[in-house]
Amino acid sequence: MARAPCRGRRRSSRCAARAIGYKGGVRGRPARREGRREGRGDESRCGGRRNGAMGQNLATTEPAKRARIAAIDAARGIALAGMVVYHLIWDFAHFGLVAPTAPFAPATRALSHVVAGAFLALVGVSLALAHPHGLRRDAFLKRLALIVGAAALVTAASYAIDASEPILFGILHCIAVASLIAALFVAAPPGAALAVGVAMVAAPFVYSSAAFNPPALVWFGLGTVSPYTLDWRPLLPWSGVVLIGLGLTQAAAPRLSGWRWTAWRPTRWPSRAVAFAGRHSLVIYLVHQPILFGLLWSAVTATGLEERHARDAYLAACPTACVSHGGDAATCAKACACVADRAAAAGLSLSAARVDAGGELQARLRDVVATCSLEAR
């Protein structure tokens, strides 16, 4: 027979016990967990017409934790896929698999801006969802420390790869500073973040000055020149995208639970993989490029593509350089072909020579060049 809900002298004690998910202490029966059953349970009845201290549902004493929205993770995962495509274009160009101008094509540049904008907007969205009742300082600072550490790691790696174009204010640096700015608007009305965000996006299009060109100020994004770097996302306009994402999510927060996409859950492996990538976007961002570059290097080295590309590049540039130094066009072409052939016969790598300035390999190639120059006359 079903038990009557919360009747008699023990109503308050029973309701309090059921509110925290247990049934127990009744006529000597041991307490047992209520389980994960959902729907119209005893808790809803206990908080009914009487609102005594013991009759309240204890779950209402603190704000409910918002469930993670899988669609946000999937959106971040799709942005990661776009970033991988963009970086692959750069890697292919580096190894001569596509035209060297491919990374600078309008479509490629548009892809980079769309991907960066998506990441930054989702930073604002995530801030609004993670701090719905005001900034949780410890959680925010922990996340910020991870981003700052990752940005420092990227800067150090860029110096190791090519010190002439280090990454001093790339997308991770922008996210770190923009997060600090956005933290000021977490508890503010949505209109505040939106207004400031739109102003920050518009600022560099309506004002710029050479006063912001020095390295100490160029990261603001108001200068008249851009630094020579592998990744460049200045504070303006890009941090404004974070604030716009924050403000829009704050404005939509009261209606989020009624939107179908917020209840979506990935069920097939492609969607689960995309959502998984979105949940671990920072780690994937840090490791994907070394992995891609290493795989491509292994492939082109094993197939000889890198050496053929280096030979073609040498034969394209050598005659022009030779003629510019006063050589005859026919003689220069003959000498350059001789160098390429003799280097291959001697097992000297033209691709390795490009990064061996002043080394033994360069010295041996200079001997080959001298010999071929004499023979071509």
Helices and strands as residue ranges (DSSP letters): H 11-19, E 22-23, E 32-33, H 42-46, G 58-61, H 70-94, G 102-104, H 106-130, H 137-161, H 171-183, H 190-206, G 210-212, G 218-220, H 235-252, G 253-258, G 260-263, H 269-279, H 281-303, H 305-324, H 329-345, H 350-353, H 360-376
